[in-house]
Amino acid sequence: MKTVLIVGSAPDAARIQSIDCSTVTYKVAINNAWRLRKDWDYVIYPEDFPKEKQPTSFDKDKLISAKQYVPEQNSFGGFIYAGGTMSFTAGYWALGALKPDVIAYIGCDMVYPKNSPSHFYGTGQADPLRDDITLQSLEAKSARLLAFAKSHGCRMINLTEQDQSRLLFPKIKMSDFLNPDQLSKTLKNKEPQLNSKVMDQALEKEKALSYMAPCGRYWKFIKECDPLQLKKLDSLWLETVS
C-alpha cells in the first residue's frame, strides 16, 4: 500500500518528531513543517514563501514549487475550485504526482485558538482564514478533495488528536496509520460514501462556470468569479461525501 503523510504547521504536527515513519512511502512537509525532521521526501511551498524560511539542506528535486504543483492542481480543476491554500494544494499535488492509495494529514486542521500557539513554532499567519472567495467553506474544499481522491482509488484520512478540524476526512490513530496490516483493517471501517450523482452535478457546474487560472495565480482572475456561484458549488461538494 502506497501511503503519503502530509504535514502542516499546527502544534499537533510536532508529534512526528519522535515517530518512526519507516512504513510511510512519502513524507511531505508544507511550508515551515520541514523544520520538524530531516528525512522528508518532499517539501512543498508557494511562490510567496519567504526565501529565508525555505529549506537549504534538501536536494532540489525534493523541493516542490509552483512549477510542479500548478499543472497537477489544474488537472483537478484548478485553484479557484480546489481552494487557494497550501493544505489543499499539497493534497492535489500528492494525488496527481505520487498516485498513492492513502493520503494522511497531520497539523492541517486549520483551527486557530486565540489563547494558545497557533503553530508548532509559536504564532503564525492563519492563511486559510484570510478573506478569499475560494475559501468560503474549508469543509467543502476538503470534501471536494476527498471526493476526487476516492474517485481515483485513494483514501483521505486525518491523524489529528484535536477535537476540532476543518477537514472532513475520517480520523484514525497514528499507530494504525503506521501499521500497514492494521491500516487496511481500520480503513474498511472508515469508508466514506461518495454520492457520484451529486459529484457529477458539481463537476458540471464547475465546467459551466469555467473559472480557471492556468498560471496558478488565481487572485488575478477573482473579479471574474461570482462568490454566490462558488458558495453554491460548496453546497454541492458538501453533499457529495457522507
N, C-alpha and C positions, 0 to 999 in steps of 0.2 A: 504494500500500500504506500503510495507516494504522498507524503504529508508536507505541508508548508506551515510554518509558525511565523505570524506577522506580529511584530512587537511595536507598540506605541510608547508614549511617554508618561502615561498616568502612573501614580505611585505604585499601583498594583504590578506594574511591569518589572519592578525591581526584584521580584521573586525569581526571575530567570537567571540571576547572577549565580545562584547556588544550585542550579538544576542541571542534571546530566541530560543533554539533548541529543545524545548519540543516535537515538532512534528516529530523530526528525530528519527528513530528507533535505529540506531547505529552511534556513533561518533568515528572516528578512526584517531588518530594522528600518523604522520610519524616522526620518529627521534625527533628533538627538538621541534616539534609543541606541545608536551604535556604541554609545559610551558604556553600556551595561555589560558587555563582554567583547571578546576579541575574535571569536570564531564565526562571524557572520558569513553567510553565503552571498548575501546581497544587502546593500544599504540604498534606500530609495529616498529621494528628497526633491522638492520643487525648485523651479528656476530662481525663486527669490530667497532660498535658504542661504543665510549669510555665509560667506566664504570662510570666515574664521571659525565657524561651527561645523564645517564639513570635515569628514574624516580624511586623514592624510596617510594613514598606515595600511590602507587596503589597495589591492590591485584595482586598476581602472575598470577591468571587466566585471568587478563586483559592485561598482557604483552605477545606480540606475537613475537617470535624469530624464528630462522631458524627451530627449531624443529617442529613448527606449519606450517610455510609458505612454506617450501621446498616441502612437499608432495602435497600441493594444487597447487603450481606452476608446479610441474611435471605432474599433472593431466591435465594441459592445454598445454603440450608440452615442458615445461622446460625453463630454464633461457636463453639459447642461442637464442631461437626463440622469447621469450617474451621481452627480453631486460633487461640487468643487472643493473637496478636501482630501488630504493625502491618505486618510484611513481607507476611503473607498477606492481611490486611485491605485493604492498598493494591492488591494484585493483583485481588481480587474486586471492589473498587470500580471499578478501571480497566476490568475486563472488562465490568461491567454498565453503567457510565455512559458510557464512551468507545467501547465496541464496536470495539476495534482488531483488526487482522489479526495483529499481533505485539506481545507484551509482553516487554521485555528488562529484566533485573535487573542491577544492579551494587552492590556494597557491602552485600549482604544474605546473605552466606554463612553467617552465624550460627555461625562458628567463632571462638573467643576464646582466643588464645595467652596463656600465663601470663607469658612473659618479654619481651613486646613490646606496644606500644599496641594496645588492642582496638578503638579508634575513631579516625577521622581527626583528632579534636581531643584525643586522649590516651586516657584511661581513662574508660569509661562503664559503665553498668549492662547486664549481659548479660541483657536482658529475656526472650529466648526460652528461656533455660536455667532460669528460675525453676520452682519446684515447682508445676505446673499440670497437671491431668489432661487438659486439651485439647492439651497439647504433649508427650505421652509419646513421640511419634515425629515429629520435624520433617520427616524424609524422607517419611513417609506423608502429612503435610499438604501437602507440596509436590507429591506425586504426585496428590493429590486436586485441587489447583488446576490442575495440568497437564491432568488428565482433563476437568475442567469446561471449561477453555479450549478444548481440542481439540474437544469436542463442540459448541462454539459457533463453530467455524471460526477459532480464534485459536491462534497458536503461542507457546509459552513458551520463552525462551532465557536463558542466563546469560552475562554478559560478563566474568566474573571471570578474573583471571590467577592466582588461588590454586589450589594443588593440591587443597585440601580445600574441600568445600561441603556444607551440609546440603540444598541444593536439588538436585533430581534433573533439572532442566531441562538440555537439551543445551547444551554450551558452544560459543560461537563467538567469533571475534575482533571487537574493537570496530570495526576497519576494515571488516569485512564487514557489520556491522550498519548502519554509516553510509553504505554504498554500496548504494542500492536495487537496482541490477542484480545486484550480487554477492550481496546478501542473499537474493534469490529462488533463486539457484543453490545457495547454501550450505544453505538450509532444506530443499531437496529431498534432500540427503544426510544430513540430521539429523532425519529424520521418525520420531518415536517411535510405537510401535504401541500402540493402545488396545484393550484387551480389554473390549468392550462388555458381554459376558455377566457378567463379574465386576463391572463398574461397576454394572450393574443390581442385582446382589446387594447391593452396598454401599449403594446408594440405598434398596433395600427394607428393609435393616436399619436405616438411619437413620430411615426413616419409621415403622417398627415401634417403635423406642425412643422416638421423639418427644421428643428432648431439645432444647427450644427456649428461647431467651431473647430474646423480641421486642424488649425495650428495649435490648439490646446488652450489658447488664451481666450477663454470663453467670455471674460468680462468685456471684451471688445464688441461682443455681439448681444449683450444683455438688453440693450434698448429695443432690439427686435423681438424680444420674448415677452409673452404675457404671463405675469405671475399667477393669474387666476387659472390659466390653462395648465400651468405646471402644478398647481395645487390639485387640480382635478386628476392629473396624472398620478400624483402621490396617493390619492384616494384609491385609485385602481391598483397600484402596486401593493398597498396595504391589504387589499382584498385577495391578492394573488397567493399569499402564503399564510397557512394556519398551522 
